[in-house]
Amino acid sequence: MNEQNKEFKVSVTTEIGRLRKLLIHSPDSGLGKVVPSKAQDWLFEDIVHLDTIRKEEYDHYLKLLMYFLDPEKIKGKLADIDSEAADRGFFKPDHPDFHSSLEVIEIQNLLADILQDASIKKKLTAAVCAIEGCTYKLQLQMIETDAKELAKIFISGSMTDDLMIFAPIPNLIFTRDVGITINNHILLNKPAKKARSRETLLMRYIFFNHPIFSAYTGNILEIPDAAQHFLRPGEEEEHRTTLEGGDVMMVSKSHVLIGVSERTSPYGANEAIKLLFDNNVVDKVTVIRIPNKRDFMHIDTVFTQVKRNVWTILSSISKNQIHYPDEPINFLVAPDTKDLTEIIQFQKGVQGPINFPSIEALLDDISRNELGSAEKTEFIYSGNGAFPYDAREQWTDSCNLLVIKEGVVLGYDRNDKTVEAFKSNGFSIVKVKDLINDLESGEVTTDSISDTLILMPSAELSRARGGFHCMSLPLLRDEL
């Protein structure tokens, strides 16, 4: 482990450089315990079927990541991995046959690692029990539990006999929201919802205590609450300091985008800007205020990058339009400014901010002037830009795409009109199962694939309201 730690590198300078390392969390048993009466409190739109979300959907995501990021651990072994005798051991963090990749890194494994330390185990157990209101006897019982089993308990909320002792944290599969890599720094989040408090605590312990991050502990940034925030009125509402990783994008080496949204407050964006400037992490931050609505949630639900000059975007927010331009209601109801998108750019050492008239204008500026694209900036619209398909498909994460290498992106198979838009923009379309088989047979290689939308099965994953951009926390990408 020590030798591997010396080589472990953290660096992300763009959204589209070839992905080399990322943090993920495979669906755990807690997802299978979300009940309808608590689903929205736990930030799920619906309950999901655990076996389907694992075997038919997420397992394909993990296998694809392994072929691109850690092929030695999967190439030539697919038949064994998928056999009934294997019992999905390759995918289970507590199984002897788990892949244990240091490129496709499982959070549960890291948590189990740090819990091997008796001091950390006691402190973290006490902190979790304080958050969850556990009895002291239960706290002592958990301290005596094996580290791997305790990691499962902290995440799933259930003891070894399947007794639930506190709520699950089903949103941990959306690792992007717990933090974001900005150059060689990691910015940790401040969640807007109580349902994410425990996962935030677990991630802080991992980042500050796991040996793979030991060279970067001085580069881990935590957003503080505003000074004497507890004296301000309305602290439970608009004055809170919140920020989630889905509202942060590293678009170039010196430039970060921060969304102000349902989950990230103006106070959170303000504190993040001060942190980034004071620590000389970047010299430019653009704040994008999007409508404070559940169906938008974060900026990465309304746009993500595909190539230097190509972005996928929801047309109704791209040009400061209100709702949907062809809807009759727009002519009957007076415009409400809270539904407008506002874009303000701050540069360190420069007096006064710059305003952009639209998200498209901002993204075009990034493509041409920061990423050096000589080609026209192109926009691929959710639902091919047509109402009602744009709204329907944005809801199922048509704009929430993960770039594995420039021009090669992962998205859900259910967004038919968006797939058509990719086709009309010259992209190949391939189903993940077919691509995995071709990678295993050697018919194609990860280096030979270009300008491709990889379709991922999504019947259950889409119920959780997050795409593959949400389900990834990149730690290392190649520079462009």
SULMONOR-V648473 format. One record per pair of residues at least 4 apart in sequence whose C-alpha atoms are under 7 Angstrom apart, sorted by the first residue. I is the first residue (numbers start at 1). GAP is how many residues later the second one is. D is the distance in whole Angstrom. If there is no record, write none. Layout:
I_GAP_D / I_GAP_D
This chain:
1_4_6 / 2_4_7 / 3_4_7 / 4_4_6 / 5_206_7 / 5_207_5 / 8_204_6 / 9_467_7 / 10_174_5 / 10_465_5 / 10_466_5 / 11_170_7 / 11_172_5 / 11_173_4 / 11_464_6 / 11_465_5 / 11_466_6 / 12_169_6 / 12_170_6 / 12_171_5 / 12_172_7 / 12_463_6 / 12_464_5 / 12_465_5 / 13_169_7 / 13_170_5 / 13_237_6 / 13_238_7 / 13_239_5 / 13_240_5 / 13_466_6 / 14_236_5 / 14_237_5 / 14_238_5 / 14_239_7 / 15_235_6 / 15_236_6 / 15_290_7 / 16_289_7 / 16_290_7 / 16_291_6 / 16_387_6 / 16_389_6 / 16_390_5 / 17_388_6 / 17_389_6 / 17_460_5 / 17_461_5 / 17_462_6 / 17_463_6 / 18_386_6 / 18_387_4 / 18_388_6 / 18_459_5 / 18_460_5 / 19_385_5 / 19_386_6 / 19_457_6 / 19_458_4 / 19_459_7 / 20_49_6 / 20_83_6 / 20_456_5 / 20_457_5 / 21_48_7 / 21_82_4 / 21_83_6 / 21_453_6 / 21_454_5 / 21_455_5 / 22_81_6 / 22_82_6 / 22_83_6 / 22_450_6 / 22_451_5 / 22_452_4 / 22_453_5 / 22_454_7 / 23_81_6 / 23_82_5 / 23_83_6 / 23_84_7 / 23_152_7 / 23_449_6 / 23_450_5 / 23_451_6 / 24_81_6 / 24_82_5 / 24_83_6 / 24_149_7 / 24_151_6 / 24_447_7 / 24_448_6 / 24_449_7 / 25_81_5 / 25_82_6 / 25_83_7 / 25_147_6 / 25_148_5 / 25_150_7 / 26_147_6 / 27_4_7 / 27_27_6 / 27_146_6 / 28_128_7 / 29_4_7 / 29_127_6 / 30_4_7 / 30_126_4 / 30_127_7 / 30_138_5 / 30_139_7 / 30_140_6 / 31_19_6 / 31_139_5 / 32_16_7 / 32_17_7 / 32_18_5 / 34_4_7 / 34_5_6 / 34_13_6 / 35_4_6 / 35_12_6 / 36_10_7 / 36_11_6 / 38_4_6 / 39_4_6 / 39_5_5 / 39_6_6 / 39_7_6 / 39_8_7 / 40_4_5 / 40_5_6 / 41_154_7 / 42_153_5 / 44_420_5 / 44_421_7 / 45_418_6 / 45_419_6 / 45_420_7 / 46_417_6 / 46_418_7 / 48_412_6 / 48_415_7 / 49_4_6 / 49_411_7 / 50_4_6 / 51_4_6 / 52_4_5 / 52_5_7 / 52_408_7 / 53_4_5 / 53_5_6 / 53_407_5 / 53_408_6 / 54_4_5 / 54_5_6 / 55_4_5 / 57_4_7 / 57_399_7 / 57_400_5 / 57_401_6 / 58_4_6 / 59_4_6 / 60_4_6 / 60_372_7 / 61_4_6 / 62_4_6 / 63_4_6 / 64_4_6 / 64_372_6 / 65_4_6 / 65_39_7 / 66_4_5 / 66_5_6 / 66_8_7 / 66_38_7 / 67_4_4 / 67_7_7 / 67_8_7 / 68_378_6 / 69_34_6 / 69_35_7 / 70_33_6 / 71_4_5 / 73_26_7 / 74_4_6 / 75_365_6 / 76_364_6 / 77_4_6 / 78_4_6 / 79_4_6 / 80_6_7 / 81_5_6 / 81_7_7 / 81_9_6 / 82_4_7 / 88_4_7 / 89_6_5 / 89_8_5 / 89_9_5 / 90_7_5 / 90_8_4 / 90_9_5 / 91_7_6 / 92_6_6 / 93_5_6 / 93_15_7 / 93_16_6 / 94_54_7 / 101_4_6 / 106_4_7 / 107_4_6 / 108_4_6 / 108_43_6 / 109_4_6 / 110_4_6 / 110_96_7 / 110_100_7 / 111_4_6 / 111_40_6 / 111_95_6 / 112_4_7 / 112_35_5 / 112_36_5 / 112_39_5 / 114_6_7 / 114_92_7 / 114_95_7 / 114_96_6 / 115_5_6 / 115_6_5 / 115_32_5 / 116_31_6 / 117_4_6 / 118_4_6 / 119_4_6 / 120_4_6 / 121_4_6 / 121_22_7 / 122_4_6 / 122_21_6 / 123_4_6 / 124_4_6 / 125_4_6 / 125_14_7 / 125_18_7 / 126_4_6 / 126_13_7 / 127_4_6 / 128_4_6 / 128_70_7 / 129_4_6 / 129_5_5 / 129_10_6 / 130_4_7 / 132_34_7 / 134_4_6 / 134_5_7 / 135_4_6 / 136_4_6 / 137_4_6 / 138_4_6 / 139_4_6 / 140_4_7 / 141_4_7 / 142_8_7 / 145_4_7 / 145_5_6 / 146_4_6 / 147_4_6 / 148_4_7 / 149_4_6 / 150_4_6 / 151_4_6 / 152_4_6 / 153_4_5 / 153_5_5 / 153_6_6 / 155_13_6 / 155_14_6 / 156_12_5 / 156_13_7 / 157_7_6 / 157_8_6 / 157_9_5 / 157_10_5 / 157_11_5 / 158_4_5 / 158_5_5 / 158_6_4 / 158_7_6 / 159_4_5 / 159_5_6 / 169_26_7 / 169_27_7 / 169_30_7 / 172_27_7 / 173_298_6 / 174_296_5 / 174_297_4 / 174_298_7 / 175_295_6 / 175_296_5 / 175_297_5 / 175_298_5 / 176_4_6 / 176_69_5 / 176_70_6 / 176_294_5 / 176_295_6 / 176_296_5 / 176_297_5 / 177_12_7 / 177_67_5 / 177_68_4 / 177_69_5 / 177_293_7 / 178_10_6 / 178_11_5 / 178_22_6 / 178_66_7 / 178_67_6 / 179_7_7 / 179_8_5 / 179_9_4 / 179_10_5 / 179_66_5 / 180_6_6 / 180_7_5 / 180_8_7 / 180_65_6 / 180_293_6 / 181_4_6 / 181_5_5 / 181_6_6 / 181_293_7 / 181_294_6 / 182_4_6 / 182_68_6 / 183_70_7 / 185_34_5 / 185_35_6 / 186_33_6 / 186_34_5 / 186_35_6 / 187_33_6 / 187_34_5 / 187_35_6 / 188_33_6 / 188_34_5 / 189_54_5 / 189_55_5 / 189_56_6 / 190_33_7 / 190_52_5 / 190_53_5 / 190_54_6 / 191_5_6 / 191_6_7 / 191_51_6 / 191_52_6 / 191_53_6 / 192_50_5 / 192_51_7 / 192_71_5 / 192_72_7 / 196_4_6 / 197_4_6 / 198_4_6 / 199_4_6 / 200_4_6 / 201_4_6 / 202_4_6 / 203_4_6 / 204_4_6 / 205_4_6 / 206_4_5 / 207_6_6 / 208_9_6 / 210_4_7 / 213_4_6 / 216_4_7 / 223_48_6 / 223_49_6 / 225_4_6 / 225_16_6 / 230_5_7 / 234_4_7 / 234_5_6 / 235_4_5 / 235_5_5 / 236_4_6 / 239_28_7 / 240_25_7 / 240_27_7 / 241_24_6 / 241_26_5 / 241_27_4 / 242_21_7 / 242_22_5 / 242_23_5 / 242_26_5 / 243_20_6 / 243_21_4 / 243_22_7 / 243_25_5 / 243_26_7 / 244_19_6 / 244_20_6 / 246_52_5 / 246_53_7 / 246_54_6 / 246_224_6 / 247_11_5 / 247_12_5 / 247_17_7 / 247_51_5 / 247_52_5 / 247_53_6 / 248_8_7 / 248_9_6 / 248_10_5 / 248_11_6 / 249_7_6 / 249_8_5 / 249_9_7 / 250_5_6 / 250_6_5 / 250_7_7 / 251_4_6 / 251_5_6 / 252_118_7 / 252_119_7 / 254_28_5 / 254_29_6 / 254_30_6 / 255_27_6 / 255_28_7 / 255_29_5 / 255_30_6 / 256_28_7 / 256_29_5 / 256_30_6 / 257_28_6 / 257_29_5 / 257_30_6 / 258_11_7 / 258_28_6 / 258_29_5 / 258_30_6 / 259_5_7 / 259_28_6 / 259_29_5 / 259_30_6 / 259_39_7 / 259_40_6 / 260_4_5 / 260_5_6 / 260_6_6 / 260_9_7 / 260_27_7 / 260_28_6 / 260_29_5 / 260_30_6 / 261_4_7 / 261_28_6 / 261_29_6 / 261_30_6 / 261_31_5 / 261_36_6 / 261_37_6 / 262_30_5 / 262_31_6 / 262_32_7 / 262_35_5 / 262_36_7 / 263_34_6 / 263_35_7 / 264_4_6 / 264_5_7 / 265_4_6 / 266_4_6 / 267_4_6 / 268_4_6 / 269_4_6 / 270_4_6 / 271_4_6 / 272_4_6 / 273_4_6 / 273_12_7 / 274_4_6 / 275_4_6 / 276_4_6 / 276_5_5 / 276_6_6 / 277_4_6 / 277_5_6 / 277_6_6 / 277_71_6 / 283_64_6 / 283_65_5 / 284_62_6 / 284_63_4 / 284_64_6 / 285_60_6 / 285_61_5 / 285_62_7 / 286_57_7 / 286_58_6 / 286_59_4 / 286_60_6 / 287_56_6 / 287_57_5 / 287_58_6 / 288_54_6 / 288_55_5 / 288_56_7 / 289_52_6 / 289_53_5 / 289_54_6 / 290_50_7 / 290_51_5 / 290_52_7 / 291_47_6 / 291_48_5 / 291_49_6 / 291_50_7 / 293_4_6 / 295_100_6 / 296_5_6 / 296_6_7 / 297_4_7 / 299_4_6 / 300_4_6 / 300_100_6 / 301_96_6 / 301_98_6 / 301_99_5 / 302_11_6 / 302_12_5 / 302_92_7 / 302_97_6 / 303_8_7 / 303_9_5 / 303_10_4 / 303_11_6 / 303_96_5 / 303_97_7 / 304_7_6 / 304_8_6 / 304_9_7 / 304_95_6 / 304_96_6 / 304_97_6 / 305_5_6 / 305_6_4 / 305_7_6 / 306_4_5 / 306_5_5 / 306_6_7 / 306_97_6 / 306_100_7 / 306_101_5 / 306_103_7 / 307_4_7 / 307_99_5 / 307_100_5 / 308_59_5 / 308_63_6 / 308_65_6 / 309_58_5 / 309_64_6 / 309_66_7 / 309_67_7 / 309_68_4 / 309_69_6 / 310_67_6 / 310_68_5 / 310_69_6 / 311_67_7 / 311_68_5 / 311_69_6 / 312_67_6 / 312_68_5 / 312_69_6 / 312_70_7 / 312_87_6 / 313_66_7 / 313_67_6 / 313_68_5 / 313_69_6 / 313_86_6 / 314_4_6 / 314_67_6 / 314_68_5 / 314_76_7 / 314_80_7 / 314_85_7 / 315_66_6 / 315_67_7 / 315_70_6 / 316_5_6 / 316_6_7 / 316_7_6 / 316_8_6 / 317_4_6 / 317_24_7 / 318_40_6 / 318_41_5 / 318_42_6 / 319_39_5 / 319_40_7 / 319_41_7 / 320_20_6 / 320_21_5 / 320_38_6 / 321_4_7 / 321_19_7 / 322_17_6 / 322_18_6 / 325_5_7 / 328_4_7 / 329_4_6 / 343_12_6 / 343_13_5 / 344_9_6 / 344_10_6 / 344_11_5 / 344_12_7 / 345_8_5 / 345_9_5 / 345_10_6 / 346_7_5 / 346_8_7 / 356_5_6 / 356_6_6 / 357_4_7 / 358_4_7 / 359_4_6 / 360_4_6 / 361_4_6 / 362_4_6 / 363_4_6 / 364_4_6 / 364_13_6 / 365_4_6 / 366_4_5 / 366_5_6 / 367_4_5 / 367_5_6 / 367_6_6 / 367_10_7 / 368_4_5 / 368_5_5 / 368_6_7 / 380_41_6 / 380_42_7 / 381_4_5 / 381_37_7 / 381_40_7 / 382_8_5 / 382_11_6 / 382_12_6 / 382_16_6 / 382_17_6 / 382_36_5 / 383_6_5 / 383_7_4 / 383_10_6 / 383_34_4 / 383_35_5 / 384_6_7 / 384_33_5 / 384_34_5 / 384_37_5 / 385_5_6 / 386_4_6 / 387_4_7 / 388_4_6 / 389_4_6 / 389_28_7 / 390_4_6 / 391_4_6 / 392_4_7 / 393_4_6 / 393_5_5 / 393_22_5 / 394_4_5 / 394_5_6 / 396_66_6 / 396_69_7 / 397_69_6 / 397_70_5 / 398_13_7 / 398_14_7 / 398_17_6 / 398_20_7 / 400_67_5 / 400_68_7 / 400_69_5 / 401_8_6 / 401_9_6 / 401_10_5 / 401_66_7 / 401_67_6 / 401_68_5 / 402_7_5 / 402_8_5 / 402_66_5 / 402_67_5 / 403_5_6 / 403_6_4 / 403_7_7 / 404_4_6 / 404_5_6 / 407_43_6 / 407_44_4 / 407_45_6 / 408_42_6 / 408_43_5 / 408_44_5 / 408_45_6 / 409_43_6 / 409_44_5 / 409_45_6 / 410_43_6 / 410_44_5 / 410_45_6 / 410_46_7 / 410_58_7 / 411_42_7 / 411_43_6 / 411_44_5 / 411_45_6 / 411_57_7 / 412_43_5 / 412_44_5 / 412_45_6 / 412_46_6 / 413_42_5 / 413_43_5 / 413_44_6 / 413_45_6 / 414_44_7 / 415_4_6 / 416_4_6 / 417_4_6 / 418_4_6 / 419_4_6 / 420_4_6 / 421_4_6 / 422_4_7 / 422_5_5 / 423_4_5 / 423_5_6 / 427_24_5 / 427_25_5 / 427_26_7 / 428_23_6 / 428_24_5 / 428_25_6 / 429_23_6 / 429_24_5 / 429_25_6 / 430_4_7 / 430_5_7 / 430_23_7 / 430_24_5 / 430_25_6 / 431_4_6 / 431_23_6 / 431_24_5 / 431_25_7 / 432_4_6 / 432_22_6 / 432_23_6 / 432_24_6 / 433_4_6 / 434_4_6 / 435_4_6 / 436_4_6 / 437_4_6 / 438_4_6 / 438_5_5 / 438_6_6 / 439_4_6 / 439_5_5 / 439_6_6 / 444_4_7 / 445_4_7 / 458_4_5 / 462_4_6 / 466_4_6 / 467_4_6 / 468_4_6
